[in-house]
Structures are given as C-alpha cells and as structure tokens.
Amino acid sequence: MPSHPTLDAELVVWWECEAERLESLAASARFGFMRRHYARKSAAARARAQVSRLREQAREPARSAVT
C-alpha cells in the first residue's frame, strides 16, 4: 500500500480549495454578472472534486481487499 496520497486525493483537496477561492471572489465581486460567473466556476470546481472523490472512494474497497 503506497504511503503517498493518490492523484485523485490531491485533486479533491485542490478543487475544494479552488471552489472556496472562487466563492470568496464571488462574494466580493462588484457586479452581478461577475458574481454569477464566479459562482458557476465554483460549482464546476466542486463537481470536479466530486468526480475525484468518487474515484477515490471506489479505490478504497480495492485497497481493503489487498490488505
């Protein structure tokens, strides 16, 4: 079992961080169209994090079977 995190685990953390950054930009945006733009990008980042999270969860049972 590798001691380092998988790429999917790292991507979950990165996309969640990116989503938070975009949400803070949306909150401080001056114009409504920019708020909506950042909110859409934040939602897309959370969706990408979810894809990696599901891949990582699918990998977990395989790791359990090996040990």
PDB file of N, CA, C, O and CB in Angstrom:
ATOM      1  N   MET A   1       0.849  -1.188   0.000  1.00  0.00           N
ATOM      2  CA  MET A   1       0.000   0.000   0.000  1.00  0.00           C
ATOM      3  C   MET A   1       0.888   1.242   0.000  1.00  0.00           C
ATOM      4  O   MET A   1       1.744   1.388   0.873  1.00  0.00           O
ATOM      5  CB  MET A   1      -0.963   0.003   1.229  1.00  0.00           C
ATOM      6  N   PRO A   2       0.697   2.127  -0.957  1.00  0.00           N
ATOM      7  CA  PRO A   2       1.557   3.312  -1.029  1.00  0.00           C
ATOM      8  C   PRO A   2       1.292   4.262   0.139  1.00  0.00           C
ATOM      9  O   PRO A   2       0.158   4.421   0.590  1.00  0.00           O
ATOM     10  CB  PRO A   2       1.343   4.045  -2.359  1.00  0.00           C
ATOM     11  N   SER A   3       2.368   4.884   0.612  1.00  0.00           N
ATOM     12  CA  SER A   3       2.224   5.813   1.737  1.00  0.00           C
ATOM     13  C   SER A   3       1.873   7.228   1.270  1.00  0.00           C
ATOM     14  O   SER A   3       1.507   8.076   2.084  1.00  0.00           O
ATOM     15  CB  SER A   3       3.514   5.846   2.557  1.00  0.00           C
ATOM     16  N   HIS A   4       1.981   7.480  -0.012  1.00  0.00           N
ATOM     17  CA  HIS A   4       1.679   8.815  -0.539  1.00  0.00           C
ATOM     18  C   HIS A   4       0.232   8.872  -1.030  1.00  0.00           C
ATOM     19  O   HIS A   4      -0.336   7.851  -1.416  1.00  0.00           O
ATOM     20  CB  HIS A   4       2.654   9.186  -1.688  1.00  0.00           C
ATOM     21  N   PRO A   5      -0.362  10.069  -1.016  1.00  0.00           N
ATOM     22  CA  PRO A   5      -1.757  10.184  -1.487  1.00  0.00           C
ATOM     23  C   PRO A   5      -1.837   9.986  -3.002  1.00  0.00           C
ATOM     24  O   PRO A   5      -0.887  10.263  -3.734  1.00  0.00           O
ATOM     25  CB  PRO A   5      -2.351  11.565  -1.102  1.00  0.00           C
ATOM     26  N   THR A   6      -2.972   9.509  -3.440  1.00  0.00           N
ATOM     27  CA  THR A   6      -3.185   9.332  -4.877  1.00  0.00           C
ATOM     28  C   THR A   6      -3.464  10.686  -5.523  1.00  0.00           C
ATOM     29  O   THR A   6      -3.743  11.672  -4.842  1.00  0.00           O
ATOM     30  CB  THR A   6      -4.356   8.347  -5.146  1.00  0.00           C
ATOM     31  N   LEU A   7      -3.382  10.710  -6.833  1.00  0.00           N
ATOM     32  CA  LEU A   7      -3.677  11.943  -7.561  1.00  0.00           C
ATOM     33  C   LEU A   7      -5.115  12.384  -7.304  1.00  0.00           C
ATOM     34  O   LEU A   7      -5.381  13.576  -7.150  1.00  0.00           O
ATOM     35  CB  LEU A   7      -3.438  11.751  -9.070  1.00  0.00           C
ATOM     36  N   ASP A   8      -6.040  11.432  -7.258  1.00  0.00           N
ATOM     37  CA  ASP A   8      -7.437  11.802  -7.001  1.00  0.00           C
ATOM     38  C   ASP A   8      -7.595  12.447  -5.628  1.00  0.00           C
ATOM     39  O   ASP A   8      -8.345  13.412  -5.484  1.00  0.00           O
ATOM     40  CB  ASP A   8      -8.345  10.569  -7.107  1.00  0.00           C
ATOM     41  N   ALA A   9      -6.903  11.931  -4.624  1.00  0.00           N
ATOM     42  CA  ALA A   9      -6.984  12.525  -3.286  1.00  0.00           C
ATOM     43  C   ALA A   9      -6.450  13.957  -3.301  1.00  0.00           C
ATOM     44  O   ALA A   9      -7.018  14.847  -2.668  1.00  0.00           O
ATOM     45  CB  ALA A   9      -6.197  11.672  -2.265  1.00  0.00           C
ATOM     46  N   GLU A  10      -5.366  14.167  -4.022  1.00  0.00           N
ATOM     47  CA  GLU A  10      -4.814  15.519  -4.126  1.00  0.00           C
ATOM     48  C   GLU A  10      -5.749  16.440  -4.910  1.00  0.00           C
ATOM     49  O   GLU A  10      -5.888  17.618  -4.581  1.00  0.00           O
ATOM     50  CB  GLU A  10      -3.433  15.480  -4.795  1.00  0.00           C
ATOM     51  N   LEU A  11      -6.385  15.898  -5.943  1.00  0.00           N
ATOM     52  CA  LEU A  11      -7.309  16.711  -6.738  1.00  0.00           C
ATOM     53  C   LEU A  11      -8.535  17.127  -5.935  1.00  0.00           C
ATOM     54  O   LEU A  11      -9.041  18.236  -6.115  1.00  0.00           O
ATOM     55  CB  LEU A  11      -7.743  15.947  -7.981  1.00  0.00           C
ATOM     56  N   VAL A  12      -9.017  16.264  -5.061  1.00  0.00           N
ATOM     57  CA  VAL A  12     -10.163  16.626  -4.219  1.00  0.00           C
ATOM     58  C   VAL A  12      -9.812  17.861  -3.396  1.00  0.00           C
ATOM     59  O   VAL A  12     -10.576  18.825  -3.349  1.00  0.00           O
ATOM     60  CB  VAL A  12     -10.570  15.442  -3.286  1.00  0.00           C
ATOM     61  N   VAL A  13      -8.657  17.823  -2.755  1.00  0.00           N
ATOM     62  CA  VAL A  13      -8.229  18.953  -1.920  1.00  0.00           C
ATOM     63  C   VAL A  13      -8.050  20.205  -2.775  1.00  0.00           C
ATOM     64  O   VAL A  13      -8.486  21.290  -2.390  1.00  0.00           O
ATOM     65  CB  VAL A  13      -6.912  18.617  -1.178  1.00  0.00           C
ATOM     66  N   TRP A  14      -7.408  20.055  -3.935  1.00  0.00           N
ATOM     67  CA  TRP A  14      -7.141  21.214  -4.785  1.00  0.00           C
ATOM     68  C   TRP A  14      -8.434  21.836  -5.298  1.00  0.00           C
ATOM     69  O   TRP A  14      -8.591  23.056  -5.238  1.00  0.00           O
ATOM     70  CB  TRP A  14      -6.252  20.817  -5.959  1.00  0.00           C
ATOM     71  N   TRP A  15      -9.366  21.021  -5.802  1.00  0.00           N
ATOM     72  CA  TRP A  15     -10.615  21.563  -6.346  1.00  0.00           C
ATOM     73  C   TRP A  15     -11.475  22.190  -5.254  1.00  0.00           C
ATOM     74  O   TRP A  15     -12.135  23.199  -5.499  1.00  0.00           O
ATOM     75  CB  TRP A  15     -11.403  20.465  -7.060  1.00  0.00           C
ATOM     76  N   GLU A  16     -11.481  21.609  -4.050  1.00  0.00           N
ATOM     77  CA  GLU A  16     -12.243  22.221  -2.951  1.00  0.00           C
ATOM     78  C   GLU A  16     -11.652  23.584  -2.582  1.00  0.00           C
ATOM     79  O   GLU A  16     -12.385  24.541  -2.330  1.00  0.00           O
ATOM     80  CB  GLU A  16     -12.254  21.290  -1.711  1.00  0.00           C
ATOM     81  N   CYS A  17     -10.333  23.659  -2.554  1.00  0.00           N
ATOM     82  CA  CYS A  17      -9.665  24.934  -2.263  1.00  0.00           C
ATOM     83  C   CYS A  17      -9.977  25.961  -3.352  1.00  0.00           C
ATOM     84  O   CYS A  17     -10.242  27.128  -3.060  1.00  0.00           O
ATOM     85  CB  CYS A  17      -8.133  24.732  -2.140  1.00  0.00           C
ATOM     86  N   GLU A  18      -9.942  25.519  -4.597  1.00  0.00           N
ATOM     87  CA  GLU A  18     -10.256  26.407  -5.719  1.00  0.00           C
ATOM     88  C   GLU A  18     -11.705  26.888  -5.641  1.00  0.00           C
ATOM     89  O   GLU A  18     -11.989  28.054  -5.917  1.00  0.00           O
ATOM     90  CB  GLU A  18     -10.004  25.690  -7.061  1.00  0.00           C
ATOM     91  N   ALA A  19     -12.611  26.003  -5.270  1.00  0.00           N
ATOM     92  CA  ALA A  19     -14.021  26.384  -5.142  1.00  0.00           C
ATOM     93  C   ALA A  19     -14.194  27.441  -4.050  1.00  0.00           C
ATOM     94  O   ALA A  19     -14.952  28.396  -4.225  1.00  0.00           O
ATOM     95  CB  ALA A  19     -14.891  25.145  -4.830  1.00  0.00           C
ATOM     96  N   GLU A  20     -13.500  27.276  -2.933  1.00  0.00           N
ATOM     97  CA  GLU A  20     -13.579  28.274  -1.858  1.00  0.00           C
ATOM     98  C   GLU A  20     -13.024  29.615  -2.323  1.00  0.00           C
ATOM     99  O   GLU A  20     -13.589  30.665  -2.015  1.00  0.00           O
ATOM    100  CB  GLU A  20     -12.814  27.790  -0.611  1.00  0.00           C
ATOM    101  N   ARG A  21     -11.922  29.583  -3.063  1.00  0.00           N
ATOM    102  CA  ARG A  21     -11.328  30.822  -3.583  1.00  0.00           C
ATOM    103  C   ARG A  21     -12.306  31.529  -4.519  1.00  0.00           C
ATOM    104  O   ARG A  21     -12.473  32.747  -4.449  1.00  0.00           O
ATOM    105  CB  ARG A  21     -10.001  30.522  -4.323  1.00  0.00           C
ATOM    106  N   LEU A  22     -12.945  30.764  -5.388  1.00  0.00           N
ATOM    107  CA  LEU A  22     -13.903  31.352  -6.324  1.00  0.00           C
ATOM    108  C   LEU A  22     -15.134  31.888  -5.600  1.00  0.00           C
ATOM    109  O   LEU A  22     -15.692  32.912  -5.997  1.00  0.00           O
ATOM    110  CB  LEU A  22     -14.322  30.321  -7.368  1.00  0.00           C
ATOM    111  N   GLU A  23     -15.559  31.203  -4.544  1.00  0.00           N
ATOM    112  CA  GLU A  23     -16.695  31.701  -3.762  1.00  0.00           C
ATOM    113  C   GLU A  23     -16.356  33.018  -3.083  1.00  0.00           C
ATOM    114  O   GLU A  23     -17.200  33.911  -3.000  1.00  0.00           O
ATOM    115  CB  GLU A  23     -17.121  30.669  -2.716  1.00  0.00           C
ATOM    116  N   SER A  24     -15.124  33.145  -2.597  1.00  0.00           N
ATOM    117  CA  SER A  24     -14.749  34.414  -1.971  1.00  0.00           C
ATOM    118  C   SER A  24     -14.675  35.527  -3.017  1.00  0.00           C
ATOM    119  O   SER A  24     -15.023  36.672  -2.730  1.00  0.00           O
ATOM    120  CB  SER A  24     -13.396  34.279  -1.239  1.00  0.00           C
ATOM    121  N   LEU A  25     -14.223  35.194  -4.229  1.00  0.00           N
ATOM    122  CA  LEU A  25     -14.238  36.189  -5.305  1.00  0.00           C
ATOM    123  C   LEU A  25     -15.667  36.585  -5.653  1.00  0.00           C
ATOM    124  O   LEU A  25     -15.952  37.757  -5.897  1.00  0.00           O
ATOM    125  CB  LEU A  25     -13.520  35.648  -6.553  1.00  0.00           C
ATOM    126  N   ALA A  26     -16.561  35.603  -5.676  1.00  0.00           N
ATOM    127  CA  ALA A  26     -17.971  35.896  -5.970  1.00  0.00           C
ATOM    128  C   ALA A  26     -18.561  36.807  -4.901  1.00  0.00           C
ATOM    129  O   ALA A  26     -19.320  37.726  -5.208  1.00  0.00           O
ATOM    130  CB  ALA A  26     -18.793  34.590  -6.067  1.00  0.00           C
ATOM    131  N   ALA A  27     -18.208  36.548  -3.651  1.00  0.00           N
ATOM    132  CA  ALA A  27     -18.750  37.354  -2.557  1.00  0.00           C
ATOM    133  C   ALA A  27     -18.265  38.803  -2.622  1.00  0.00           C
ATOM    134  O   ALA A  27     -18.976  39.723  -2.219  1.00  0.00           O
ATOM    135  CB  ALA A  27     -18.367  36.740  -1.214  1.00  0.00           C
ATOM    136  N   SER A  28     -17.052  38.994  -3.131  1.00  0.00           N
ATOM    137  CA  SER A  28     -16.520  40.356  -3.178  1.00  0.00           C
ATOM    138  C   SER A  28     -16.681  41.014  -4.549  1.00  0.00           C
ATOM    139  O   SER A  28     -16.234  42.144  -4.750  1.00  0.00           O
ATOM    140  CB  SER A  28     -15.061  40.342  -2.796  1.00  0.00           C
ATOM    141  N   ALA A  29     -17.310  40.323  -5.482  1.00  0.00           N
ATOM    142  CA  ALA A  29     -17.486  40.892  -6.825  1.00  0.00           C
ATOM    143  C   ALA A  29     -18.433  42.087  -6.774  1.00  0.00           C
ATOM    144  O   ALA A  29     -19.419  42.095  -6.038  1.00  0.00           O
ATOM    145  CB  ALA A  29     -18.027  39.824  -7.807  1.00  0.00           C
ATOM    146  N   ARG A  30     -18.111  43.065  -7.553  1.00  0.00           N
ATOM    147  CA  ARG A  30     -18.892  44.292  -7.543  1.00  0.00           C
ATOM    148  C   ARG A  30     -20.135  44.188  -8.420  1.00  0.00           C
ATOM    149  O   ARG A  30     -21.173  44.776  -8.115  1.00  0.00           O
ATOM    150  CB  ARG A  30     -18.037  45.452  -7.999  1.00  0.00           C
ATOM    151  N   PHE A  31     -20.022  43.446  -9.497  1.00  0.00           N
ATOM    152  CA  PHE A  31     -21.114  43.359 -10.463  1.00  0.00           C
ATOM    153  C   PHE A  31     -21.750  41.979 -10.427  1.00  0.00           C
ATOM    154  O   PHE A  31     -21.078  40.975 -10.190  1.00  0.00           O
ATOM    155  CB  PHE A  31     -20.613  43.674 -11.876  1.00  0.00           C
ATOM    156  N   GLY A  32     -23.054  41.944 -10.665  1.00  0.00           N
ATOM    157  CA  GLY A  32     -23.808  40.700 -10.612  1.00  0.00           C
ATOM    158  C   GLY A  32     -23.339  39.664 -11.609  1.00  0.00           C
ATOM    159  O   GLY A  32     -23.307  38.471 -11.307  1.00  0.00           O
ATOM    160  N   PHE A  33     -22.968  40.122 -12.811  1.00  0.00           N
ATOM    161  CA  PHE A  33     -22.529  39.143 -13.810  1.00  0.00           C
ATOM    162  C   PHE A  33     -21.221  38.484 -13.392  1.00  0.00           C
ATOM    163  O   PHE A  33     -20.987  37.322 -13.724  1.00  0.00           O
ATOM    164  CB  PHE A  33     -22.365  39.813 -15.182  1.00  0.00           C
ATOM    165  N   MET A  34     -20.366  39.200 -12.673  1.00  0.00           N
ATOM    166  CA  MET A  34     -19.120  38.597 -12.175  1.00  0.00           C
ATOM    167  C   MET A  34     -19.412  37.634 -11.028  1.00  0.00           C
ATOM    168  O   MET A  34     -18.784  36.581 -10.924  1.00  0.00           O
ATOM    169  CB  MET A  34     -18.131  39.692 -11.712  1.00  0.00           C
ATOM    170  N   ARG A  35     -20.374  38.000 -10.158  1.00  0.00           N
ATOM    171  CA  ARG A  35     -20.770  37.089  -9.075  1.00  0.00           C
ATOM    172  C   ARG A  35     -21.256  35.771  -9.647  1.00  0.00           C
ATOM    173  O   ARG A  35     -20.863  34.699  -9.187  1.00  0.00           O
ATOM    174  CB  ARG A  35     -21.869  37.724  -8.196  1.00  0.00           C
ATOM    175  N   ARG A  36     -22.121  35.860 -10.660  1.00  0.00           N
ATOM    176  CA  ARG A  36     -22.661  34.643 -11.285  1.00  0.00           C
ATOM    177  C   ARG A  36     -21.560  33.847 -11.973  1.00  0.00           C
ATOM    178  O   ARG A  36     -21.551  32.617 -11.917  1.00  0.00           O
ATOM    179  CB  ARG A  36     -23.762  35.000 -12.299  1.00  0.00           C
ATOM    180  N   HIS A  37     -20.637  34.542 -12.620  1.00  0.00           N
ATOM    181  CA  HIS A  37     -19.524  33.870 -13.300  1.00  0.00           C
ATOM    182  C   HIS A  37     -18.685  33.074 -12.292  1.00  0.00           C
ATOM    183  O   HIS A  37     -18.398  31.897 -12.505  1.00  0.00           O
ATOM    184  CB  HIS A  37     -18.635  34.905 -14.042  1.00  0.00           C
ATOM    185  N   TYR A  38     -18.301  33.728 -11.200  1.00  0.00           N
ATOM    186  CA  TYR A  38     -17.500  33.039 -10.189  1.00  0.00           C
ATOM    187  C   TYR A  38     -18.290  31.926  -9.511  1.00  0.00           C
ATOM    188  O   TYR A  38     -17.729  30.882  -9.176  1.00  0.00           O
ATOM    189  CB  TYR A  38     -17.003  34.033  -9.145  1.00  0.00           C
ATOM    190  N   ALA A  39     -19.577  32.138  -9.309  1.00  0.00           N
ATOM    191  CA  ALA A  39     -20.407  31.097  -8.695  1.00  0.00           C
ATOM    192  C   ALA A  39     -20.493  29.869  -9.594  1.00  0.00           C
ATOM    193  O   ALA A  39     -20.439  28.739  -9.110  1.00  0.00           O
ATOM    194  CB  ALA A  39     -21.817  31.636  -8.401  1.00  0.00           C
ATOM    195  N   ARG A  40     -20.627  30.087 -10.900  1.00  0.00           N
ATOM    196  CA  ARG A  40     -20.652  28.950 -11.842  1.00  0.00           C
ATOM    197  C   ARG A  40     -19.318  28.219 -11.841  1.00  0.00           C
ATOM    198  O   ARG A  40     -19.283  26.989 -11.845  1.00  0.00           O
ATOM    199  CB  ARG A  40     -20.986  29.433 -13.272  1.00  0.00           C
ATOM    200  N   LYS A  41     -18.226  28.963 -11.837  1.00  0.00           N
ATOM    201  CA  LYS A  41     -16.905  28.335 -11.820  1.00  0.00           C
ATOM    202  C   LYS A  41     -16.690  27.570 -10.518  1.00  0.00           C
ATOM    203  O   LYS A  41     -16.067  26.508 -10.518  1.00  0.00           O
ATOM    204  CB  LYS A  41     -15.800  29.392 -12.005  1.00  0.00           C
ATOM    205  N   SER A  42     -17.193  28.095  -9.421  1.00  0.00           N
ATOM    206  CA  SER A  42     -17.090  27.408  -8.139  1.00  0.00           C
ATOM    207  C   SER A  42     -17.877  26.106  -8.158  1.00  0.00           C
ATOM    208  O   SER A  42     -17.402  25.082  -7.667  1.00  0.00           O
ATOM    209  CB  SER A  42     -17.586  28.309  -7.008  1.00  0.00           C
ATOM    210  N   ALA A  43     -19.072  26.144  -8.720  1.00  0.00           N
ATOM    211  CA  ALA A  43     -19.882  24.925  -8.821  1.00  0.00           C
ATOM    212  C   ALA A  43     -19.188  23.886  -9.698  1.00  0.00           C
ATOM    213  O   ALA A  43     -19.221  22.693  -9.396  1.00  0.00           O
ATOM    214  CB  ALA A  43     -21.280  25.249  -9.387  1.00  0.00           C
ATOM    215  N   ALA A  44     -18.565  24.334 -10.776  1.00  0.00           N
ATOM    216  CA  ALA A  44     -17.835  23.406 -11.649  1.00  0.00           C
ATOM    217  C   ALA A  44     -16.647  22.796 -10.911  1.00  0.00           C
ATOM    218  O   ALA A  44     -16.354  21.612 -11.079  1.00  0.00           O
ATOM    219  CB  ALA A  44     -17.354  24.128 -12.927  1.00  0.00           C
ATOM    220  N   ALA A  45     -15.964  23.593 -10.099  1.00  0.00           N
ATOM    221  CA  ALA A  45     -14.830  23.075  -9.328  1.00  0.00           C
ATOM    222  C   ALA A  45     -15.298  22.039  -8.314  1.00  0.00           C
ATOM    223  O   ALA A  45     -14.646  21.012  -8.129  1.00  0.00           O
ATOM    224  CB  ALA A  45     -14.092  24.222  -8.612  1.00  0.00           C
ATOM    225  N   ARG A  46     -16.423  22.302  -7.658  1.00  0.00           N
ATOM    226  CA  ARG A  46     -16.959  21.312  -6.707  1.00  0.00           C
ATOM    227  C   ARG A  46     -17.380  20.032  -7.426  1.00  0.00           C
ATOM    228  O   ARG A  46     -17.224  18.940  -6.879  1.00  0.00           O
ATOM    229  CB  ARG A  46     -18.162  21.901  -5.935  1.00  0.00           C
ATOM    230  N   ALA A  47     -17.907  20.151  -8.633  1.00  0.00           N
ATOM    231  CA  ALA A  47     -18.275  18.959  -9.409  1.00  0.00           C
ATOM    232  C   ALA A  47     -17.032  18.150  -9.766  1.00  0.00           C
ATOM    233  O   ALA A  47     -17.053  16.920  -9.714  1.00  0.00           O
ATOM    234  CB  ALA A  47     -19.038  19.359 -10.693  1.00  0.00           C
ATOM    235  N   ARG A  48     -15.961  18.830 -10.124  1.00  0.00           N
ATOM    236  CA  ARG A  48     -14.713  18.119 -10.431  1.00  0.00           C
ATOM    237  C   ARG A  48     -14.152  17.450  -9.181  1.00  0.00           C
ATOM    238  O   ARG A  48     -13.613  16.346  -9.257  1.00  0.00           O
ATOM    239  CB  ARG A  48     -13.671  19.087 -11.026  1.00  0.00           C
ATOM    240  N   ALA A  49     -14.274  18.105  -8.046  1.00  0.00           N
ATOM    241  CA  ALA A  49     -13.827  17.490  -6.794  1.00  0.00           C
ATOM    242  C   ALA A  49     -14.640  16.240  -6.498  1.00  0.00           C
ATOM    243  O   ALA A  49     -14.101  15.239  -6.026  1.00  0.00           O
ATOM    244  CB  ALA A  49     -13.940  18.486  -5.628  1.00  0.00           C
ATOM    245  N   GLN A  50     -15.928  16.298  -6.775  1.00  0.00           N
ATOM    246  CA  GLN A  50     -16.797  15.147  -6.519  1.00  0.00           C
ATOM    247  C   GLN A  50     -16.415  13.960  -7.402  1.00  0.00           C
ATOM    248  O   GLN A  50     -16.446  12.817  -6.946  1.00  0.00           O
ATOM    249  CB  GLN A  50     -18.268  15.526  -6.753  1.00  0.00           C
ATOM    250  N   VAL A  51     -16.058  14.216  -8.651  1.00  0.00           N
ATOM    251  CA  VAL A  51     -15.627  13.135  -9.550  1.00  0.00           C
ATOM    252  C   VAL A  51     -14.397  12.438  -8.970  1.00  0.00           C
ATOM    253  O   VAL A  51     -14.340  11.209  -8.919  1.00  0.00           O
ATOM    254  CB  VAL A  51     -15.316  13.688 -10.975  1.00  0.00           C
ATOM    255  N   SER A  52     -13.421  13.223  -8.536  1.00  0.00           N
ATOM    256  CA  SER A  52     -12.213  12.633  -7.952  1.00  0.00           C
ATOM    257  C   SER A  52     -12.521  11.941  -6.633  1.00  0.00           C
ATOM    258  O   SER A  52     -11.932  10.906  -6.322  1.00  0.00           O
ATOM    259  CB  SER A  52     -11.143  13.704  -7.740  1.00  0.00           C
ATOM    260  N   ARG A  53     -13.449  12.511  -5.850  1.00  0.00           N
ATOM    261  CA  ARG A  53     -13.838  11.889  -4.583  1.00  0.00           C
ATOM    262  C   ARG A  53     -14.460  10.512  -4.827  1.00  0.00           C
ATOM    263  O   ARG A  53     -14.166   9.559  -4.106  1.00  0.00           O
ATOM    264  CB  ARG A  53     -14.829  12.796  -3.817  1.00  0.00           C
ATOM    265  N   LEU A  54     -15.315  10.409  -5.838  1.00  0.00           N
ATOM    266  CA  LEU A  54     -15.938   9.125  -6.162  1.00  0.00           C
ATOM    267  C   LEU A  54     -14.903   8.115  -6.636  1.00  0.00           C
ATOM    268  O   LEU A  54     -14.977   6.939  -6.280  1.00  0.00           O
ATOM    269  CB  LEU A  54     -17.015   9.308  -7.231  1.00  0.00           C
ATOM    270  N   ARG A  55     -13.942   8.561  -7.433  1.00  0.00           N
ATOM    271  CA  ARG A  55     -12.864   7.660  -7.864  1.00  0.00           C
ATOM    272  C   ARG A  55     -12.064   7.162  -6.664  1.00  0.00           C
ATOM    273  O   ARG A  55     -11.705   5.988  -6.577  1.00  0.00           O
ATOM    274  CB  ARG A  55     -11.929   8.373  -8.865  1.00  0.00           C
ATOM    275  N   GLU A  56     -11.797   8.078  -5.749  1.00  0.00           N
ATOM    276  CA  GLU A  56     -11.022   7.707  -4.558  1.00  0.00           C
ATOM    277  C   GLU A  56     -11.806   6.719  -3.693  1.00  0.00           C
ATOM    278  O   GLU A  56     -11.230   5.764  -3.173  1.00  0.00           O
ATOM    279  CB  GLU A  56     -10.656   8.966  -3.734  1.00  0.00           C
ATOM    280  N   GLN A  57     -13.107   6.938  -3.536  1.00  0.00           N
ATOM    281  CA  GLN A  57     -13.928   6.016  -2.755  1.00  0.00           C
ATOM    282  C   GLN A  57     -14.021   4.661  -3.428  1.00  0.00           C
ATOM    283  O   GLN A  57     -14.054   3.636  -2.746  1.00  0.00           O
ATOM    284  CB  GLN A  57     -15.323   6.589  -2.546  1.00  0.00           C
ATOM    285  N   ALA A  58     -14.064   4.634  -4.742  1.00  0.00           N
ATOM    286  CA  ALA A  58     -14.105   3.360  -5.469  1.00  0.00           C
ATOM    287  C   ALA A  58     -12.789   2.610  -5.299  1.00  0.00           C
ATOM    288  O   ALA A  58     -12.762   1.380  -5.343  1.00  0.00           O
ATOM    289  CB  ALA A  58     -14.396   3.595  -6.969  1.00  0.00           C
ATOM    290  N   ARG A  59     -11.720   3.334  -5.110  1.00  0.00           N
ATOM    291  CA  ARG A  59     -10.408   2.727  -4.920  1.00  0.00           C
ATOM    292  C   ARG A  59     -10.276   2.114  -3.520  1.00  0.00           C
ATOM    293  O   ARG A  59      -9.556   1.130  -3.350  1.00  0.00           O
ATOM    294  CB  ARG A  59      -9.306   3.769  -5.147  1.00  0.00           C
ATOM    295  N   GLU A  60     -10.949   2.672  -2.530  1.00  0.00           N
ATOM    296  CA  GLU A  60     -10.823   2.212  -1.143  1.00  0.00           C
ATOM    297  C   GLU A  60     -11.165   0.730  -0.949  1.00  0.00           C
ATOM    298  O   GLU A  60     -10.389   0.029  -0.301  1.00  0.00           O
ATOM    299  CB  GLU A  60     -11.712   3.042  -0.261  1.00  0.00           C
ATOM    300  N   PRO A  61     -12.292   0.213  -1.479  1.00  0.00           N
ATOM    301  CA  PRO A  61     -12.571  -1.218  -1.297  1.00  0.00           C
ATOM    302  C   PRO A  61     -11.480  -2.096  -1.905  1.00  0.00           C
ATOM    303  O   PRO A  61     -11.179  -3.164  -1.373  1.00  0.00           O
ATOM    304  CB  PRO A  61     -13.920  -1.573  -1.917  1.00  0.00           C
ATOM    305  N   ALA A  62     -10.892  -1.661  -3.001  1.00  0.00           N
ATOM    306  CA  ALA A  62      -9.814  -2.428  -3.624  1.00  0.00           C
ATOM    307  C   ALA A  62      -8.602  -2.472  -2.705  1.00  0.00           C
ATOM    308  O   ALA A  62      -7.930  -3.499  -2.617  1.00  0.00           O
ATOM    309  CB  ALA A  62      -9.429  -1.823  -4.989  1.00  0.00           C
ATOM    310  N   ARG A  63      -8.319  -1.382  -2.028  1.00  0.00           N
ATOM    311  CA  ARG A  63      -7.203  -1.370  -1.078  1.00  0.00           C
ATOM    312  C   ARG A  63      -7.497  -2.269   0.108  1.00  0.00           C
ATOM    313  O   ARG A  63      -6.600  -2.954   0.600  1.00  0.00           O
ATOM    314  CB  ARG A  63      -6.917   0.058  -0.596  1.00  0.00           C
ATOM    315  N   SER A  64      -8.744  -2.281   0.580  1.00  0.00           N
ATOM    316  CA  SER A  64      -9.121  -3.116   1.723  1.00  0.00           C
ATOM    317  C   SER A  64      -8.969  -4.590   1.388  1.00  0.00           C
ATOM    318  O   SER A  64      -8.557  -5.377   2.240  1.00  0.00           O
ATOM    319  CB  SER A  64     -10.563  -2.821   2.156  1.00  0.00           C
ATOM    320  N   ALA A  65      -9.292  -4.973   0.169  1.00  0.00           N
ATOM    321  CA  ALA A  65      -9.209  -6.372  -0.238  1.00  0.00           C
ATOM    322  C   ALA A  65      -7.760  -6.837  -0.317  1.00  0.00           C
ATOM    323  O   ALA A  65      -7.478  -8.017  -0.110  1.00  0.00           O
ATOM    324  CB  ALA A  65      -9.899  -6.576  -1.585  1.00  0.00           C
ATOM    325  N   VAL A  66      -6.846  -5.928  -0.612  1.00  0.00           N
ATOM    326  CA  VAL A  66      -5.437  -6.290  -0.736  1.00  0.00           C
ATOM    327  C   VAL A  66      -4.828  -6.552   0.630  1.00  0.00           C
ATOM    328  O   VAL A  66      -4.007  -7.457   0.774  1.00  0.00           O
ATOM    329  CB  VAL A  66      -4.660  -5.188  -1.459  1.00  0.00           C
ATOM    330  N   THR A  67      -5.210  -5.784   1.625  1.00  0.00           N
ATOM    331  CA  THR A  67      -4.603  -5.927   2.952  1.00  0.00           C
ATOM    332  C   THR A  67      -5.240  -6.995   3.772  1.00  0.00           C
ATOM    333  O   THR A  67      -4.831  -7.225   4.910  1.00  0.00           O
ATOM    334  CB  THR A  67      -4.672  -4.648   3.693  1.00  0.00           C
TER     335      THR A  67
END
